[in-house]
Structures are given as structure tokens and as C-alpha cells.
Amino acid sequence: MKKITNEVLCERLENFFRENKSDHEQIITQTTKTNGSVASLQKWRYQIMGALIVLNIFVVPIILFLVYRQLTP
């Protein structure tokens, strides 16, 4: 089995740290993009929820009233 010298070990650690830093930078970039996408999706979700609430408060009772009037003699 080969013995690893300090120079080889230091070189390997430096390469590892360099690659690790590069990977972290890519992850941070992707996370930033994803967070922006999620924020815009949440905005749409809140708008749709608001529209559904308005429909449930105003439109559904009117439709039910009209159906009731048609069904009763």
C-alpha cells in the first residue's frame, strides 16, 4: 500500500475545496432561481384563492337561488 505524503494530501484537499466551492456556487445560483419561481407561484395561488372565495360568497348562492326557483312550483 502506498503512503501518501503531506504534499499529495494538501493538493488533494485543495482540489476538493476548489470543487466544493464551485458546487456550492452552482447550488446557490439554482436556489436563488427556484426561490423566485416559488414566490411567483405563491402569488398566483393567493390570487386564485381570493377569486374562489369571491365566487363562493356571491356566485354560488345566486346560482343555488335560481335553481331553487326553477325547481319549486
N, C-alpha and C positions, 0 to 999 in steps of 0.2 A: 504494500500500500504506500502511495506517495505521501510525503509530508508536504504540507502547504506552508510556504514561507509567509512572513509578515507582508512582504511587498505584494504577493499574489492575493492575499486576503484583503489588503487595503484596496487593491484595484477592483476586486470583485464587489466589495462593499460600495465603492464609489459608483461603479456601474449600476448596482442595484438601486442606490439612492437616486441617481440620474433618471433611470427608467421609472422609478416610483413617482418622482416629481412630475414627470411627463404624463403619467397615467392620471395622477391627481388633477392636473390642469385640465385634461380632457373631461374628467368626471365633473369638475366644477363647471365647465362650459356647458356640458349637456344638462346638468341640474338646473342651471340658470334658464336655459331654454324651456325645460319642462315646467318649471315653476311659472313662467309666463303663460304657457299654454293652459295650465291648470287654473290660473287666475281668470283667464278669459272664459273658460268653460264654466266656472262658478258664477260669473256674471250672467251668462246665458241661463244657467239653472235658476238663478234668483228671478230673472225676468219671466221665465216660463211659469215658475211657481206663483208669481204675482198675477199673471194672466189667468191661471187656473182658479185662483181664489176669487177673482172678479167674476169669472164665469159661474162659479158655484154660488155666489151671492146673488147675482142678478139674472143670469140667463136660465139657469136650471129651474128656479121657481116659476118663471114666466112660462116656460115650456110645459112644466107639470100642470100649471093652471089651465093652459089651453087644452091639454089632453083631457083634463078632468071635465072641462066644459063640453068637449065633444062626446065624452062617454056618458054623461048624465043626461037623462031625457028632459 
